[in-house]
Amino acid sequence: MKRLLTLAMCLCLTACASVKPWERGRFAKQEMNFEPDAMQAAFERHVYFSKEASSGGTSNSGGGCGCN
């Protein structure tokens, strides 16, 4: 019974919301992206992987020298 009550509480506390079609334009704005500036984010990933002497998950090759 305690598990059922816990499950019911968890389902009630979820943050699901339906988005109306006319509200979707708000979420498509540039400032709503996780990475608002794609070029800056790509540069920071390049610098990070160059410093770590590795690459991974970003479909680019190269090593610690920073060359691709």
PyMOL Python script that loads the backbone (N, CA, C, O; Angstrom):
from pymol import cmd

cmd.read_pdbstr("""\
ATOM      1  N   MET A   1       0.832  -1.193   0.000  1.00  0.00           N
ATOM      2  CA  MET A   1       0.000   0.000   0.000  1.00  0.00           C
ATOM      3  C   MET A   1       0.875   1.255   0.000  1.00  0.00           C
ATOM      4  O   MET A   1       0.559   2.258  -0.640  1.00  0.00           O
ATOM      5  N   LYS A   2       1.977   1.167   0.734  1.00  0.00           N
ATOM      6  CA  LYS A   2       2.869   2.320   0.818  1.00  0.00           C
ATOM      7  C   LYS A   2       3.525   2.598  -0.539  1.00  0.00           C
ATOM      8  O   LYS A   2       3.711   3.755  -0.914  1.00  0.00           O
ATOM      9  N   ARG A   3       3.869   1.545  -1.266  1.00  0.00           N
ATOM     10  CA  ARG A   3       4.465   1.716  -2.595  1.00  0.00           C
ATOM     11  C   ARG A   3       3.466   2.344  -3.564  1.00  0.00           C
ATOM     12  O   ARG A   3       3.830   3.202  -4.368  1.00  0.00           O
ATOM     13  N   LEU A   4       2.236   1.925  -3.487  1.00  0.00           N
ATOM     14  CA  LEU A   4       1.198   2.470  -4.359  1.00  0.00           C
ATOM     15  C   LEU A   4       0.990   3.955  -4.081  1.00  0.00           C
ATOM     16  O   LEU A   4       0.831   4.752  -5.006  1.00  0.00           O
ATOM     17  N   LEU A   5       0.993   4.311  -2.830  1.00  0.00           N
ATOM     18  CA  LEU A   5       0.842   5.716  -2.457  1.00  0.00           C
ATOM     19  C   LEU A   5       2.042   6.531  -2.941  1.00  0.00           C
ATOM     20  O   LEU A   5       1.880   7.649  -3.429  1.00  0.00           O
ATOM     21  N   THR A   6       3.237   5.972  -2.806  1.00  0.00           N
ATOM     22  CA  THR A   6       4.439   6.658  -3.274  1.00  0.00           C
ATOM     23  C   THR A   6       4.406   6.827  -4.788  1.00  0.00           C
ATOM     24  O   THR A   6       4.756   7.893  -5.295  1.00  0.00           O
ATOM     25  N   LEU A   7       3.994   5.803  -5.510  1.00  0.00           N
ATOM     26  CA  LEU A   7       3.882   5.884  -6.959  1.00  0.00           C
ATOM     27  C   LEU A   7       2.859   6.940  -7.373  1.00  0.00           C
ATOM     28  O   LEU A   7       3.101   7.710  -8.302  1.00  0.00           O
ATOM     29  N   ALA A   8       1.738   6.975  -6.697  1.00  0.00           N
ATOM     30  CA  ALA A   8       0.708   7.969  -7.003  1.00  0.00           C
ATOM     31  C   ALA A   8       1.222   9.385  -6.735  1.00  0.00           C
ATOM     32  O   ALA A   8       0.930  10.303  -7.502  1.00  0.00           O
ATOM     33  N   MET A   9       1.969   9.565  -5.678  1.00  0.00           N
ATOM     34  CA  MET A   9       2.534  10.888  -5.363  1.00  0.00           C
ATOM     35  C   MET A   9       3.534  11.307  -6.430  1.00  0.00           C
ATOM     36  O   MET A   9       3.543  12.463  -6.855  1.00  0.00           O
ATOM     37  N   CYS A  10       4.380  10.372  -6.866  1.00  0.00           N
ATOM     38  CA  CYS A  10       5.374  10.687  -7.899  1.00  0.00           C
ATOM     39  C   CYS A  10       4.703  11.070  -9.207  1.00  0.00           C
ATOM     40  O   CYS A  10       5.152  11.991  -9.889  1.00  0.00           O
ATOM     41  N   LEU A  11       3.636  10.375  -9.562  1.00  0.00           N
ATOM     42  CA  LEU A  11       2.931  10.695 -10.802  1.00  0.00           C
ATOM     43  C   LEU A  11       2.251  12.054 -10.728  1.00  0.00           C
ATOM     44  O   LEU A  11       2.134  12.748 -11.738  1.00  0.00           O
ATOM     45  N   CYS A  12       1.810  12.431  -9.553  1.00  0.00           N
ATOM     46  CA  CYS A  12       1.159  13.730  -9.387  1.00  0.00           C
ATOM     47  C   CYS A  12       2.160  14.883  -9.400  1.00  0.00           C
ATOM     48  O   CYS A  12       1.793  16.018  -9.704  1.00  0.00           O
ATOM     49  N   LEU A  13       3.404  14.606  -9.077  1.00  0.00           N
ATOM     50  CA  LEU A  13       4.411  15.661  -8.987  1.00  0.00           C
ATOM     51  C   LEU A  13       5.230  15.838 -10.257  1.00  0.00           C
ATOM     52  O   LEU A  13       6.170  16.633 -10.270  1.00  0.00           O
ATOM     53  N   THR A  14       4.900  15.121 -11.318  1.00  0.00           N
ATOM     54  CA  THR A  14       5.662  15.268 -12.558  1.00  0.00           C
ATOM     55  C   THR A  14       5.395  16.639 -13.165  1.00  0.00           C
ATOM     56  O   THR A  14       4.352  17.249 -12.931  1.00  0.00           O
ATOM     57  N   ALA A  15       6.347  17.101 -13.937  1.00  0.00           N
ATOM     58  CA  ALA A  15       6.252  18.443 -14.519  1.00  0.00           C
ATOM     59  C   ALA A  15       5.840  18.388 -15.982  1.00  0.00           C
ATOM     60  O   ALA A  15       6.384  19.125 -16.805  1.00  0.00           O
ATOM     61  N   CYS A  16       4.916  17.551 -16.307  1.00  0.00           N
ATOM     62  CA  CYS A  16       4.443  17.454 -17.687  1.00  0.00           C
ATOM     63  C   CYS A  16       3.411  18.549 -17.944  1.00  0.00           C
ATOM     64  O   CYS A  16       2.536  18.821 -17.122  1.00  0.00           O
ATOM     65  N   ALA A  17       3.545  19.151 -19.088  1.00  0.00           N
ATOM     66  CA  ALA A  17       2.597  20.187 -19.471  1.00  0.00           C
ATOM     67  C   ALA A  17       2.379  20.098 -20.970  1.00  0.00           C
ATOM     68  O   ALA A  17       3.313  19.836 -21.728  1.00  0.00           O
ATOM     69  N   SER A  18       1.170  20.312 -21.383  1.00  0.00           N
ATOM     70  CA  SER A  18       0.906  20.313 -22.818  1.00  0.00           C
ATOM     71  C   SER A  18       1.135  21.729 -23.347  1.00  0.00           C
ATOM     72  O   SER A  18       0.724  22.718 -22.741  1.00  0.00           O
ATOM     73  N   VAL A  19       1.795  21.787 -24.480  1.00  0.00           N
ATOM     74  CA  VAL A  19       2.126  23.071 -25.102  1.00  0.00           C
ATOM     75  C   VAL A  19       1.194  23.261 -26.289  1.00  0.00           C
ATOM     76  O   VAL A  19       1.118  22.413 -27.178  1.00  0.00           O
ATOM     77  N   LYS A  20       0.507  24.352 -26.290  1.00  0.00           N
ATOM     78  CA  LYS A  20      -0.420  24.661 -27.375  1.00  0.00           C
ATOM     79  C   LYS A  20       0.370  25.034 -28.627  1.00  0.00           C
ATOM     80  O   LYS A  20       1.488  25.537 -28.519  1.00  0.00           O
ATOM     81  N   PRO A  21      -0.192  24.796 -29.809  1.00  0.00           N
ATOM     82  CA  PRO A  21       0.536  25.114 -31.044  1.00  0.00           C
ATOM     83  C   PRO A  21       0.962  26.579 -31.147  1.00  0.00           C
ATOM     84  O   PRO A  21       2.022  26.866 -31.702  1.00  0.00           O
ATOM     85  N   TRP A  22       0.173  27.495 -30.632  1.00  0.00           N
ATOM     86  CA  TRP A  22       0.523  28.908 -30.731  1.00  0.00           C
ATOM     87  C   TRP A  22       1.573  29.327 -29.699  1.00  0.00           C
ATOM     88  O   TRP A  22       2.107  30.434 -29.776  1.00  0.00           O
ATOM     89  N   GLU A  23       1.872  28.447 -28.729  1.00  0.00           N
ATOM     90  CA  GLU A  23       2.905  28.732 -27.741  1.00  0.00           C
ATOM     91  C   GLU A  23       4.271  28.185 -28.139  1.00  0.00           C
ATOM     92  O   GLU A  23       5.274  28.516 -27.507  1.00  0.00           O
ATOM     93  N   ARG A  24       4.323  27.370 -29.156  1.00  0.00           N
ATOM     94  CA  ARG A  24       5.579  26.725 -29.542  1.00  0.00           C
ATOM     95  C   ARG A  24       6.601  27.705 -30.087  1.00  0.00           C
ATOM     96  O   ARG A  24       7.800  27.435 -30.019  1.00  0.00           O
ATOM     97  N   GLY A  25       6.168  28.814 -30.616  1.00  0.00           N
ATOM     98  CA  GLY A  25       7.091  29.816 -31.134  1.00  0.00           C
ATOM     99  C   GLY A  25       7.978  30.397 -30.044  1.00  0.00           C
ATOM    100  O   GLY A  25       9.112  30.794 -30.315  1.00  0.00           O
ATOM    101  N   ARG A  26       7.483  30.451 -28.834  1.00  0.00           N
ATOM    102  CA  ARG A  26       8.278  30.970 -27.719  1.00  0.00           C
ATOM    103  C   ARG A  26       9.475  30.072 -27.422  1.00  0.00           C
ATOM    104  O   ARG A  26      10.550  30.554 -27.064  1.00  0.00           O
ATOM    105  N   PHE A  27       9.279  28.773 -27.572  1.00  0.00           N
ATOM    106  CA  PHE A  27      10.344  27.823 -27.258  1.00  0.00           C
ATOM    107  C   PHE A  27      11.341  27.673 -28.398  1.00  0.00           C
ATOM    108  O   PHE A  27      12.402  27.078 -28.209  1.00  0.00           O
ATOM    109  N   ALA A  28      11.030  28.192 -29.559  1.00  0.00           N
ATOM    110  CA  ALA A  28      11.922  28.099 -30.711  1.00  0.00           C
ATOM    111  C   ALA A  28      12.877  29.290 -30.786  1.00  0.00           C
ATOM    112  O   ALA A  28      13.681  29.373 -31.714  1.00  0.00           O
ATOM    113  N   LYS A  29      12.801  30.200 -29.839  1.00  0.00           N
ATOM    114  CA  LYS A  29      13.681  31.366 -29.857  1.00  0.00           C
ATOM    115  C   LYS A  29      15.123  30.956 -29.588  1.00  0.00           C
ATOM    116  O   LYS A  29      15.384  29.937 -28.949  1.00  0.00           O
ATOM    117  N   GLN A  30      16.033  31.749 -30.074  1.00  0.00           N
ATOM    118  CA  GLN A  30      17.456  31.474 -29.945  1.00  0.00           C
ATOM    119  C   GLN A  30      17.886  31.389 -28.481  1.00  0.00           C
ATOM    120  O   GLN A  30      18.698  30.532 -28.132  1.00  0.00           O
ATOM    121  N   GLU A  31      17.367  32.243 -27.636  1.00  0.00           N
ATOM    122  CA  GLU A  31      17.805  32.248 -26.237  1.00  0.00           C
ATOM    123  C   GLU A  31      17.275  31.061 -25.434  1.00  0.00           C
ATOM    124  O   GLU A  31      17.692  30.859 -24.294  1.00  0.00           O
ATOM    125  N   MET A  32      16.372  30.282 -26.002  1.00  0.00           N
ATOM    126  CA  MET A  32      15.859  29.103 -25.307  1.00  0.00           C
ATOM    127  C   MET A  32      16.718  27.865 -25.555  1.00  0.00           C
ATOM    128  O   MET A  32      16.477  26.831 -24.933  1.00  0.00           O
ATOM    129  N   ASN A  33      17.700  27.934 -26.432  1.00  0.00           N
ATOM    130  CA  ASN A  33      18.578  26.798 -26.709  1.00  0.00           C
ATOM    131  C   ASN A  33      19.522  26.571 -25.541  1.00  0.00           C
ATOM    132  O   ASN A  33      19.817  27.491 -24.777  1.00  0.00           O
ATOM    133  N   PHE A  34      19.989  25.341 -25.410  1.00  0.00           N
ATOM    134  CA  PHE A  34      20.978  25.039 -24.377  1.00  0.00           C
ATOM    135  C   PHE A  34      22.291  25.738 -24.701  1.00  0.00           C
ATOM    136  O   PHE A  34      23.013  26.171 -23.804  1.00  0.00           O
ATOM    137  N   GLU A  35      22.591  25.843 -25.986  1.00  0.00           N
ATOM    138  CA  GLU A  35      23.794  26.535 -26.448  1.00  0.00           C
ATOM    139  C   GLU A  35      23.348  27.650 -27.387  1.00  0.00           C
ATOM    140  O   GLU A  35      23.240  27.420 -28.591  1.00  0.00           O
ATOM    141  N   PRO A  36      23.087  28.845 -26.874  1.00  0.00           N
ATOM    142  CA  PRO A  36      22.570  29.922 -27.723  1.00  0.00           C
ATOM    143  C   PRO A  36      23.510  30.301 -28.867  1.00  0.00           C
ATOM    144  O   PRO A  36      23.047  30.684 -29.941  1.00  0.00           O
ATOM    145  N   ASP A  37      24.807  30.200 -28.653  1.00  0.00           N
ATOM    146  CA  ASP A  37      25.772  30.545 -29.682  1.00  0.00           C
ATOM    147  C   ASP A  37      26.488  29.274 -30.114  1.00  0.00           C
ATOM    148  O   ASP A  37      27.378  28.793 -29.412  1.00  0.00           O
ATOM    149  N   ALA A  38      26.105  28.727 -31.261  1.00  0.00           N
ATOM    150  CA  ALA A  38      26.654  27.455 -31.718  1.00  0.00           C
ATOM    151  C   ALA A  38      28.145  27.549 -32.015  1.00  0.00           C
ATOM    152  O   ALA A  38      28.887  26.608 -31.732  1.00  0.00           O
ATOM    153  N   MET A  39      28.595  28.657 -32.575  1.00  0.00           N
ATOM    154  CA  MET A  39      30.014  28.803 -32.886  1.00  0.00           C
ATOM    155  C   MET A  39      30.858  28.849 -31.610  1.00  0.00           C
ATOM    156  O   MET A  39      31.916  28.224 -31.545  1.00  0.00           O
ATOM    157  N   GLN A  40      30.401  29.572 -30.617  1.00  0.00           N
ATOM    158  CA  GLN A  40      31.118  29.658 -29.344  1.00  0.00           C
ATOM    159  C   GLN A  40      31.172  28.294 -28.668  1.00  0.00           C
ATOM    160  O   GLN A  40      32.206  27.911 -28.121  1.00  0.00           O
ATOM    161  N   ALA A  41      30.064  27.561 -28.704  1.00  0.00           N
ATOM    162  CA  ALA A  41      30.026  26.237 -28.091  1.00  0.00           C
ATOM    163  C   ALA A  41      30.971  25.280 -28.816  1.00  0.00           C
ATOM    164  O   ALA A  41      31.658  24.488 -28.171  1.00  0.00           O
ATOM    165  N   ALA A  42      31.016  25.343 -30.143  1.00  0.00           N
ATOM    166  CA  ALA A  42      31.923  24.482 -30.907  1.00  0.00           C
ATOM    167  C   ALA A  42      33.375  24.812 -30.589  1.00  0.00           C
ATOM    168  O   ALA A  42      34.207  23.915 -30.459  1.00  0.00           O
ATOM    169  N   PHE A  43      33.678  26.107 -30.463  1.00  0.00           N
ATOM    170  CA  PHE A  43      35.032  26.526 -30.115  1.00  0.00           C
ATOM    171  C   PHE A  43      35.423  26.025 -28.732  1.00  0.00           C
ATOM    172  O   PHE A  43      36.534  25.528 -28.545  1.00  0.00           O
ATOM    173  N   GLU A  44      34.521  26.149 -27.761  1.00  0.00           N
ATOM    174  CA  GLU A  44      34.815  25.697 -26.406  1.00  0.00           C
ATOM    175  C   GLU A  44      35.004  24.184 -26.352  1.00  0.00           C
ATOM    176  O   GLU A  44      35.866  23.700 -25.618  1.00  0.00           O
ATOM    177  N   ARG A  45      34.204  23.419 -27.126  1.00  0.00           N
ATOM    178  CA  ARG A  45      34.395  21.971 -27.184  1.00  0.00           C
ATOM    179  C   ARG A  45      35.748  21.636 -27.795  1.00  0.00           C
ATOM    180  O   ARG A  45      36.436  20.730 -27.324  1.00  0.00           O
ATOM    181  N   HIS A  46      36.134  22.363 -28.840  1.00  0.00           N
ATOM    182  CA  HIS A  46      37.419  22.126 -29.489  1.00  0.00           C
ATOM    183  C   HIS A  46      38.569  22.392 -28.510  1.00  0.00           C
ATOM    184  O   HIS A  46      39.506  21.598 -28.421  1.00  0.00           O
ATOM    185  N   VAL A  47      38.498  23.476 -27.799  1.00  0.00           N
ATOM    186  CA  VAL A  47      39.542  23.807 -26.830  1.00  0.00           C
ATOM    187  C   VAL A  47      39.586  22.764 -25.721  1.00  0.00           C
ATOM    188  O   VAL A  47      40.668  22.344 -25.311  1.00  0.00           O
ATOM    189  N   TYR A  48      38.436  22.347 -25.237  1.00  0.00           N
ATOM    190  CA  TYR A  48      38.394  21.357 -24.164  1.00  0.00           C
ATOM    191  C   TYR A  48      39.045  20.052 -24.598  1.00  0.00           C
ATOM    192  O   TYR A  48      39.894  19.511 -23.888  1.00  0.00           O
ATOM    193  N   PHE A  49      38.647  19.541 -25.768  1.00  0.00           N
ATOM    194  CA  PHE A  49      39.189  18.265 -26.217  1.00  0.00           C
ATOM    195  C   PHE A  49      40.659  18.389 -26.601  1.00  0.00           C
ATOM    196  O   PHE A  49      41.407  17.417 -26.497  1.00  0.00           O
ATOM    197  N   SER A  50      41.076  19.551 -27.037  1.00  0.00           N
ATOM    198  CA  SER A  50      42.496  19.744 -27.337  1.00  0.00           C
ATOM    199  C   SER A  50      43.317  19.726 -26.053  1.00  0.00           C
ATOM    200  O   SER A  50      44.401  19.143 -26.019  1.00  0.00           O
ATOM    201  N   LYS A  51      42.822  20.344 -25.021  1.00  0.00           N
ATOM    202  CA  LYS A  51      43.531  20.345 -23.737  1.00  0.00           C
ATOM    203  C   LYS A  51      43.552  18.960 -23.108  1.00  0.00           C
ATOM    204  O   LYS A  51      44.532  18.591 -22.460  1.00  0.00           O
ATOM    205  N   GLU A  52      42.501  18.202 -23.288  1.00  0.00           N
ATOM    206  CA  GLU A  52      42.420  16.873 -22.695  1.00  0.00           C
ATOM    207  C   GLU A  52      43.160  15.829 -23.521  1.00  0.00           C
ATOM    208  O   GLU A  52      43.278  14.678 -23.100  1.00  0.00           O
ATOM    209  N   ALA A  53      43.657  16.215 -24.688  1.00  0.00           N
ATOM    210  CA  ALA A  53      44.352  15.301 -25.597  1.00  0.00           C
ATOM    211  C   ALA A  53      43.452  14.139 -25.986  1.00  0.00           C
ATOM    212  O   ALA A  53      43.894  12.993 -26.072  1.00  0.00           O
ATOM    213  N   SER A  54      42.203  14.446 -26.215  1.00  0.00           N
ATOM    214  CA  SER A  54      41.260  13.403 -26.599  1.00  0.00           C
ATOM    215  C   SER A  54      40.172  14.011 -27.458  1.00  0.00           C
ATOM    216  O   SER A  54      40.061  15.230 -27.586  1.00  0.00           O
ATOM    217  N   SER A  55      39.398  13.163 -28.025  1.00  0.00           N
ATOM    218  CA  SER A  55      38.203  13.595 -28.722  1.00  0.00           C
ATOM    219  C   SER A  55      37.164  12.523 -28.514  1.00  0.00           C
ATOM    220  O   SER A  55      37.491  11.350 -28.334  1.00  0.00           O
ATOM    221  N   GLY A  56      35.920  12.925 -28.539  1.00  0.00           N
ATOM    222  CA  GLY A  56      34.899  11.911 -28.357  1.00  0.00           C
ATOM    223  C   GLY A  56      33.506  12.470 -28.422  1.00  0.00           C
ATOM    224  O   GLY A  56      33.212  13.520 -27.851  1.00  0.00           O
ATOM    225  N   GLY A  57      32.656  11.766 -29.118  1.00  0.00           N
ATOM    226  CA  GLY A  57      31.258  12.112 -29.158  1.00  0.00           C
ATOM    227  C   GLY A  57      30.904  13.307 -30.004  1.00  0.00           C
ATOM    228  O   GLY A  57      29.729  13.664 -30.090  1.00  0.00           O
ATOM    229  N   THR A  58      31.872  13.939 -30.632  1.00  0.00           N
ATOM    230  CA  THR A  58      31.539  15.121 -31.423  1.00  0.00           C
ATOM    231  C   THR A  58      31.870  14.932 -32.891  1.00  0.00           C
ATOM    232  O   THR A  58      31.911  15.908 -33.640  1.00  0.00           O
ATOM    233  N   SER A  59      32.102  13.729 -33.313  1.00  0.00           N
ATOM    234  CA  SER A  59      32.375  13.352 -34.702  1.00  0.00           C
ATOM    235  C   SER A  59      33.529  14.122 -35.315  1.00  0.00           C
ATOM    236  O   SER A  59      33.501  14.432 -36.506  1.00  0.00           O
ATOM    237  N   ASN A  60      34.534  14.432 -34.529  1.00  0.00           N
ATOM    238  CA  ASN A  60      35.742  15.022 -35.085  1.00  0.00           C
ATOM    239  C   ASN A  60      36.926  14.203 -34.597  1.00  0.00           C
ATOM    240  O   ASN A  60      36.858  13.522 -33.574  1.00  0.00           O
ATOM    241  N   SER A  61      37.998  14.286 -35.347  1.00  0.00           N
ATOM    242  CA  SER A  61      39.159  13.502 -34.978  1.00  0.00           C
ATOM    243  C   SER A  61      40.296  14.449 -34.593  1.00  0.00           C
ATOM    244  O   SER A  61      40.195  15.665 -34.755  1.00  0.00           O
ATOM    245  N   GLY A  62      41.334  13.888 -34.101  1.00  0.00           N
ATOM    246  CA  GLY A  62      42.473  14.706 -33.731  1.00  0.00           C
ATOM    247  C   GLY A  62      42.968  14.320 -32.355  1.00  0.00           C
ATOM    248  O   GLY A  62      42.395  13.470 -31.673  1.00  0.00           O
ATOM    249  N   GLY A  63      44.025  14.956 -31.978  1.00  0.00           N
ATOM    250  CA  GLY A  63      44.602  14.649 -30.685  1.00  0.00           C
ATOM    251  C   GLY A  63      44.860  15.896 -29.898  1.00  0.00           C
ATOM    252  O   GLY A  63      44.197  16.915 -30.092  1.00  0.00           O
ATOM    253  N   GLY A  64      45.814  15.822 -29.015  1.00  0.00           N
ATOM    254  CA  GLY A  64      46.123  16.931 -28.134  1.00  0.00           C
ATOM    255  C   GLY A  64      46.754  18.110 -28.828  1.00  0.00           C
ATOM    256  O   GLY A  64      46.844  19.191 -28.246  1.00  0.00           O
ATOM    257  N   CYS A  65      47.202  17.928 -30.078  1.00  0.00           N
ATOM    258  CA  CYS A  65      47.840  19.025 -30.781  1.00  0.00           C
ATOM    259  C   CYS A  65      46.832  20.065 -31.240  1.00  0.00           C
ATOM    260  O   CYS A  65      47.221  21.180 -31.587  1.00  0.00           O
ATOM    261  N   GLY A  66      45.540  19.729 -31.250  1.00  0.00           N
ATOM    262  CA  GLY A  66      44.509  20.666 -31.665  1.00  0.00           C
ATOM    263  C   GLY A  66      44.236  20.606 -33.154  1.00  0.00           C
ATOM    264  O   GLY A  66      43.429  21.388 -33.655  1.00  0.00           O
ATOM    265  N   CYS A  67      44.878  19.710 -33.874  1.00  0.00           N
ATOM    266  CA  CYS A  67      44.648  19.606 -35.311  1.00  0.00           C
ATOM    267  C   CYS A  67      43.558  18.577 -35.587  1.00  0.00           C
ATOM    268  O   CYS A  67      43.445  17.576 -34.880  1.00  0.00           O
ATOM    269  N   ASN A  68      42.783  18.823 -36.589  1.00  0.00           N
ATOM    270  CA  ASN A  68      41.694  17.916 -36.943  1.00  0.00           C
ATOM    271  C   ASN A  68      42.013  17.189 -38.210  1.00  0.00           C
ATOM    272  O   ASN A  68      41.213  16.375 -38.673  1.00  0.00           O
TER     273      ASN A  68
END
""", "prot")
cmd.dss("prot")
cmd.show_as("cartoon", "prot")
cmd.util.cbc("prot")
cmd.orient("prot")
